[in-house]
Structures are given as structure tokens and as C-alpha cells.
Amino acid sequence: MGRKDGREKNVQKTARYLMLDEGRGLVFLSMFFYHAMWDLVYLFGVDAGWYRGTAGYVWQQSICWSFILLSGFCWPFGREKYRRGLLVFGAGALVTAVTCLFLPQDRVIFGVLTFLGTASLLTTFFHPLLLRMRAVPGFLTAVLLFVLTRNVNRGCLGFEGWRWIPLPDGWYRNLFSAFFGFPAKDFYSTDYFSLFPWLFLYLTGYFLHRCLTEGGCPDKKARLAGDRADRPVTERTDSCQPQTTAALPHFLKQGHVPALRWIGRHSLLCYLLHQPVLFLFLSAVYFLF
């Protein structure tokens, strides 16, 4: 019995894509230091012009893009996808409730966790339809739609500095429209990720995973047959434990930094705790020194 348990643990260990955990951990650390700078600049009055300018914006966008793309890429892993999506969405609702009650001037409405939970639930619900699309055309379509809709929060179609087609002012009305990407002029949130354009970046990661595992194959029966044949022995639901063992590049299974891997595997908990910890630590330093 002990030998069998040991073999199953080895299967779990080798089947997991450790580098994806480490990538998530690395992005989290970048976000941690970005938020530390945000607290220093906006809560403690530290003068950092570079942070308010292009350098800070590029840093922030690198975190957003990486985390959302990686989340979409990891969607096929694990089971109980509805449960996972609801858990992340619930965590986002908790962040919104806490900030609105205790930090209304820095409130978070439709933050990244709310978005990631919504994107996961929508991808799960529409997965049978998404499977009808070839992986490579799906990937290219998602990229194109993300580029086209990147500026919808700003009132137009376009990408960053390029503003191509203005959108009707009537679309930007209330909280409901803000959820989809059309915030009213008086809408305010310190962390805002609307459904559009970010869903298309999430789906870019989803289709990228399929490009690597399917080669663009549209044959649903072949995919389902491969899914049944490749199911892992165990029933784990870790975010980077594959539900299928289709051939992602082997180097993704190689881990090098256990600390990053631990952070990546517990990224939701780390995210929920990092801002209170940062605020308490910086407050203590501020008052002591």
C-alpha cells in the first residue's frame, strides 16, 4: 500500500507543470513590489515621478497581461472548474466589500479577482462552443479582438495610444455597463478589470494552450478520446495539475525555485493577504522612522 501511495505521489509530482507555478509566483512578486510602490506614493506621499509616468504604467501592464494570459493558459488544468471560478469570484467580492466599507477612497470595484472568476466561469460554460473553433484561428481571433477593444474603457476602439473608432456615449451609463467595459464618467476603482477587453486576453491564453496541445486539431472526438486516455491517476484539482497530459513542452515541468513555486500554488491566498500585510508593515516603518 505504501509503495502504491508513493508511486501516485510521484505521478502527481511529475505531471505538474512546475514552471507555470513559478511563472505565476514571479508575476505575483512583481505585483507585490508594484503595490508596495503604490502604497508609498499614494498613501505615504513618497515622490516618485517615474512611477506615475510611462515606466510605472509599463510595469503595471506587464503584470496584468502576464497574469491574465497565464490564467487563461492554465484554465484546462484541474477539475471542478465551476467551483474554482466561483471561489475566485467570491474572493473578488470580498475585496470589494472590505475596501468599500473600510477604504472607500481606495475602493476596488470589478477588480482582477472578480474578472478572473467571471472569465473562468464563462470559459467553462462556453467551452463546448469554444471547442468547435480551431486552436490557431481561435488564438489569432482572440489577439485581434483584444487589440481592437483595448481602449473600450476610454470610449473608443483602438489599442493604447491609437484611438480608431469612438463609441456611443450612451453605452457608458452605470455599474452594469462598467462591468462589461463601459464605465460612466463618475466611476472609480483603484483596480478595474472589465470583461472587455480582458476576456479576449484570457482567451488568448486559453487558445495558446490548445495550440500547443492540439496542433490546431478541430476533431472534438479525437480530443475527447485523448482526454479519456490521458487522465491522471489521481483526482487532484491544483491549478497546474493537468486534467489531460497532452504534450505541453517538457521544460514546463522543470522547476528551479521552490519559493516561487509555493507562491504560485497559493497565489489566491497570497493575493488576499499581501495588501493588508504591506499596509501594516509600511505603516509601522513610517511611524517608527
Contacts in CASP RR format, 6 or more apart in sequence:
PFRMAT RR
TARGET T0000
AUTHOR 0000-0000-0000
METHOD contacts of the structure
MODEL  1
MGRKDGREKNVQKTARYLMLDEGRGLVFLSMFFYHAMWDLVYLFGVDAGW
YRGTAGYVWQQSICWSFILLSGFCWPFGREKYRRGLLVFGAGALVTAVTC
LFLPQDRVIFGVLTFLGTASLLTTFFHPLLLRMRAVPGFLTAVLLFVLTR
NVNRGCLGFEGWRWIPLPDGWYRNLFSAFFGFPAKDFYSTDYFSLFPWLF
LYLTGYFLHRCLTEGGCPDKKARLAGDRADRPVTERTDSCQPQTTAALPH
FLKQGHVPALRWIGRHSLLCYLLHQPVLFLFLSAVYFLF
8 233 0 8 1.000
8 234 0 8 1.000
11 232 0 8 1.000
11 233 0 8 1.000
11 234 0 8 1.000
12 232 0 8 1.000
12 234 0 8 1.000
12 236 0 8 1.000
12 241 0 8 1.000
14 253 0 8 1.000
15 232 0 8 1.000
15 241 0 8 1.000
15 242 0 8 1.000
15 245 0 8 1.000
15 253 0 8 1.000
16 238 0 8 1.000
16 240 0 8 1.000
16 241 0 8 1.000
16 242 0 8 1.000
16 253 0 8 1.000
17 77 0 8 1.000
17 240 0 8 1.000
17 242 0 8 1.000
17 248 0 8 1.000
17 252 0 8 1.000
17 253 0 8 1.000
18 240 0 8 1.000
18 252 0 8 1.000
18 253 0 8 1.000
18 254 0 8 1.000
18 255 0 8 1.000
18 261 0 8 1.000
19 251 0 8 1.000
19 252 0 8 1.000
19 253 0 8 1.000
19 254 0 8 1.000
19 255 0 8 1.000
19 256 0 8 1.000
20 70 0 8 1.000
20 73 0 8 1.000
20 74 0 8 1.000
20 240 0 8 1.000
20 252 0 8 1.000
21 239 0 8 1.000
21 240 0 8 1.000
21 260 0 8 1.000
21 261 0 8 1.000
21 264 0 8 1.000
21 265 0 8 1.000
22 255 0 8 1.000
22 256 0 8 1.000
22 257 0 8 1.000
22 260 0 8 1.000
22 261 0 8 1.000
22 264 0 8 1.000
23 70 0 8 1.000
23 260 0 8 1.000
23 264 0 8 1.000
24 67 0 8 1.000
24 70 0 8 1.000
24 74 0 8 1.000
24 239 0 8 1.000
24 263 0 8 1.000
24 264 0 8 1.000
24 267 0 8 1.000
25 260 0 8 1.000
25 261 0 8 1.000
25 263 0 8 1.000
25 264 0 8 1.000
25 267 0 8 1.000
26 260 0 8 1.000
27 63 0 8 1.000
27 66 0 8 1.000
27 67 0 8 1.000
27 70 0 8 1.000
28 67 0 8 1.000
28 263 0 8 1.000
28 264 0 8 1.000
28 267 0 8 1.000
28 270 0 8 1.000
28 271 0 8 1.000
28 274 0 8 1.000
29 260 0 8 1.000
29 263 0 8 1.000
30 59 0 8 1.000
30 62 0 8 1.000
30 63 0 8 1.000
30 66 0 8 1.000
31 63 0 8 1.000
31 67 0 8 1.000
31 271 0 8 1.000
31 274 0 8 1.000
32 274 0 8 1.000
32 278 0 8 1.000
34 56 0 8 1.000
34 59 0 8 1.000
34 60 0 8 1.000
34 63 0 8 1.000
35 274 0 8 1.000
35 275 0 8 1.000
35 278 0 8 1.000
36 278 0 8 1.000
36 282 0 8 1.000
37 48 0 8 1.000
37 51 0 8 1.000
38 51 0 8 1.000
39 278 0 8 1.000
39 279 0 8 1.000
39 282 0 8 1.000
40 46 0 8 1.000
40 48 0 8 1.000
40 282 0 8 1.000
41 47 0 8 1.000
41 48 0 8 1.000
41 51 0 8 1.000
41 52 0 8 1.000
42 106 0 8 1.000
43 106 0 8 1.000
43 279 0 8 1.000
43 282 0 8 1.000
44 282 0 8 1.000
44 286 0 8 1.000
50 56 0 8 1.000
64 112 0 8 1.000
64 193 0 8 1.000
64 198 0 8 1.000
65 201 0 8 1.000
67 112 0 8 1.000
68 112 0 8 1.000
68 115 0 8 1.000
68 116 0 8 1.000
68 119 0 8 1.000
68 193 0 8 1.000
68 198 0 8 1.000
68 201 0 8 1.000
68 202 0 8 1.000
69 201 0 8 1.000
69 202 0 8 1.000
69 204 0 8 1.000
69 205 0 8 1.000
69 208 0 8 1.000
70 205 0 8 1.000
71 116 0 8 1.000
71 119 0 8 1.000
71 120 0 8 1.000
71 202 0 8 1.000
72 119 0 8 1.000
72 123 0 8 1.000
72 202 0 8 1.000
72 203 0 8 1.000
72 204 0 8 1.000
72 205 0 8 1.000
72 206 0 8 1.000
72 209 0 8 1.000
73 205 0 8 1.000
73 206 0 8 1.000
73 208 0 8 1.000
73 209 0 8 1.000
74 209 0 8 1.000
74 239 0 8 1.000
74 240 0 8 1.000
75 81 0 8 1.000
75 120 0 8 1.000
75 123 0 8 1.000
75 202 0 8 1.000
75 205 0 8 1.000
75 206 0 8 1.000
75 209 0 8 1.000
76 206 0 8 1.000
76 209 0 8 1.000
76 210 0 8 1.000
76 213 0 8 1.000
76 242 0 8 1.000
76 243 0 8 1.000
76 244 0 8 1.000
77 238 0 8 1.000
77 239 0 8 1.000
77 240 0 8 1.000
77 241 0 8 1.000
77 242 0 8 1.000
77 243 0 8 1.000
78 84 0 8 1.000
78 236 0 8 1.000
78 237 0 8 1.000
78 238 0 8 1.000
78 239 0 8 1.000
78 241 0 8 1.000
78 242 0 8 1.000
78 243 0 8 1.000
79 235 0 8 1.000
79 237 0 8 1.000
79 243 0 8 1.000
80 237 0 8 1.000
81 120 0 8 1.000
81 123 0 8 1.000
81 124 0 8 1.000
82 121 0 8 1.000
82 124 0 8 1.000
84 120 0 8 1.000
84 237 0 8 1.000
84 239 0 8 1.000
85 116 0 8 1.000
85 117 0 8 1.000
85 120 0 8 1.000
85 121 0 8 1.000
85 124 0 8 1.000
86 117 0 8 1.000
86 121 0 8 1.000
87 268 0 8 1.000
88 113 0 8 1.000
88 116 0 8 1.000
88 117 0 8 1.000
88 120 0 8 1.000
88 268 0 8 1.000
89 113 0 8 1.000
89 114 0 8 1.000
89 116 0 8 1.000
89 117 0 8 1.000
89 118 0 8 1.000
89 120 0 8 1.000
89 121 0 8 1.000
90 113 0 8 1.000
90 117 0 8 1.000
91 113 0 8 1.000
91 268 0 8 1.000
91 271 0 8 1.000
91 272 0 8 1.000
92 108 0 8 1.000
92 111 0 8 1.000
92 113 0 8 1.000
92 114 0 8 1.000
92 117 0 8 1.000
93 114 0 8 1.000
94 272 0 8 1.000
95 108 0 8 1.000
95 111 0 8 1.000
95 113 0 8 1.000
95 114 0 8 1.000
95 272 0 8 1.000
96 107 0 8 1.000
96 108 0 8 1.000
96 109 0 8 1.000
96 110 0 8 1.000
96 111 0 8 1.000
96 114 0 8 1.000
99 106 0 8 1.000
99 107 0 8 1.000
99 108 0 8 1.000
99 190 0 8 1.000
100 107 0 8 1.000
100 109 0 8 1.000
106 190 0 8 1.000
107 188 0 8 1.000
107 189 0 8 1.000
107 190 0 8 1.000
108 189 0 8 1.000
108 190 0 8 1.000
108 191 0 8 1.000
109 175 0 8 1.000
109 178 0 8 1.000
109 187 0 8 1.000
109 188 0 8 1.000
109 189 0 8 1.000
109 192 0 8 1.000
110 178 0 8 1.000
110 179 0 8 1.000
110 189 0 8 1.000
110 192 0 8 1.000
110 193 0 8 1.000
110 194 0 8 1.000
111 189 0 8 1.000
111 191 0 8 1.000
111 192 0 8 1.000
111 193 0 8 1.000
112 191 0 8 1.000
112 193 0 8 1.000
113 268 0 8 1.000
113 271 0 8 1.000
114 193 0 8 1.000
115 193 0 8 1.000
115 194 0 8 1.000
115 195 0 8 1.000
115 198 0 8 1.000
116 202 0 8 1.000
118 195 0 8 1.000
119 195 0 8 1.000
119 198 0 8 1.000
119 199 0 8 1.000
119 202 0 8 1.000
122 199 0 8 1.000
123 130 0 8 1.000
123 202 0 8 1.000
123 203 0 8 1.000
123 206 0 8 1.000
130 203 0 8 1.000
130 206 0 8 1.000
131 220 0 8 1.000
131 223 0 8 1.000
132 218 0 8 1.000
132 220 0 8 1.000
133 141 0 8 1.000
133 207 0 8 1.000
133 218 0 8 1.000
134 216 0 8 1.000
134 217 0 8 1.000
134 218 0 8 1.000
135 207 0 8 1.000
135 210 0 8 1.000
135 211 0 8 1.000
135 214 0 8 1.000
135 215 0 8 1.000
135 216 0 8 1.000
135 217 0 8 1.000
136 207 0 8 1.000
136 211 0 8 1.000
136 215 0 8 1.000
136 216 0 8 1.000
138 203 0 8 1.000
138 207 0 8 1.000
139 204 0 8 1.000
139 205 0 8 1.000
139 207 0 8 1.000
139 208 0 8 1.000
139 210 0 8 1.000
139 211 0 8 1.000
142 200 0 8 1.000
142 201 0 8 1.000
142 203 0 8 1.000
142 204 0 8 1.000
142 205 0 8 1.000
142 206 0 8 1.000
142 207 0 8 1.000
143 200 0 8 1.000
143 204 0 8 1.000
145 197 0 8 1.000
145 200 0 8 1.000
146 197 0 8 1.000
146 198 0 8 1.000
146 200 0 8 1.000
146 201 0 8 1.000
146 204 0 8 1.000
147 158 0 8 1.000
147 159 0 8 1.000
148 157 0 8 1.000
148 158 0 8 1.000
148 159 0 8 1.000
148 197 0 8 1.000
149 157 0 8 1.000
149 158 0 8 1.000
149 196 0 8 1.000
149 197 0 8 1.000
149 200 0 8 1.000
150 158 0 8 1.000
150 159 0 8 1.000
150 160 0 8 1.000
150 197 0 8 1.000
151 157 0 8 1.000
151 158 0 8 1.000
151 159 0 8 1.000
151 160 0 8 1.000
151 161 0 8 1.000
151 162 0 8 1.000
151 163 0 8 1.000
152 167 0 8 1.000
152 181 0 8 1.000
152 182 0 8 1.000
152 194 0 8 1.000
152 196 0 8 1.000
152 197 0 8 1.000
153 181 0 8 1.000
153 182 0 8 1.000
153 183 0 8 1.000
153 192 0 8 1.000
153 194 0 8 1.000
153 197 0 8 1.000
154 163 0 8 1.000
155 166 0 8 1.000
155 167 0 8 1.000
155 172 0 8 1.000
155 182 0 8 1.000
156 163 0 8 1.000
156 164 0 8 1.000
156 165 0 8 1.000
156 166 0 8 1.000
156 167 0 8 1.000
157 163 0 8 1.000
157 164 0 8 1.000
157 165 0 8 1.000
157 167 0 8 1.000
158 164 0 8 1.000
158 165 0 8 1.000
167 182 0 8 1.000
171 177 0 8 1.000
171 182 0 8 1.000
172 182 0 8 1.000
172 183 0 8 1.000
172 184 0 8 1.000
172 185 0 8 1.000
173 182 0 8 1.000
173 184 0 8 1.000
174 184 0 8 1.000
175 187 0 8 1.000
177 183 0 8 1.000
177 184 0 8 1.000
178 184 0 8 1.000
178 187 0 8 1.000
178 192 0 8 1.000
178 194 0 8 1.000
179 194 0 8 1.000
179 195 0 8 1.000
180 194 0 8 1.000
180 195 0 8 1.000
180 196 0 8 1.000
181 194 0 8 1.000
181 195 0 8 1.000
181 196 0 8 1.000
181 197 0 8 1.000
182 194 0 8 1.000
183 192 0 8 1.000
183 194 0 8 1.000
209 248 0 8 1.000
210 216 0 8 1.000
212 247 0 8 1.000
212 248 0 8 1.000
212 249 0 8 1.000
213 244 0 8 1.000
213 246 0 8 1.000
213 247 0 8 1.000
213 248 0 8 1.000
214 223 0 8 1.000
214 246 0 8 1.000
217 223 0 8 1.000
226 244 0 8 1.000
226 246 0 8 1.000
227 243 0 8 1.000
227 244 0 8 1.000
230 244 0 8 1.000
230 245 0 8 1.000
230 246 0 8 1.000
231 243 0 8 1.000
231 244 0 8 1.000
232 241 0 8 1.000
232 242 0 8 1.000
232 243 0 8 1.000
232 245 0 8 1.000
234 241 0 8 1.000
238 265 0 8 1.000
239 265 0 8 1.000
239 267 0 8 1.000
240 265 0 8 1.000
242 248 0 8 1.000
255 261 0 8 1.000
263 270 0 8 1.000
264 270 0 8 1.000
END
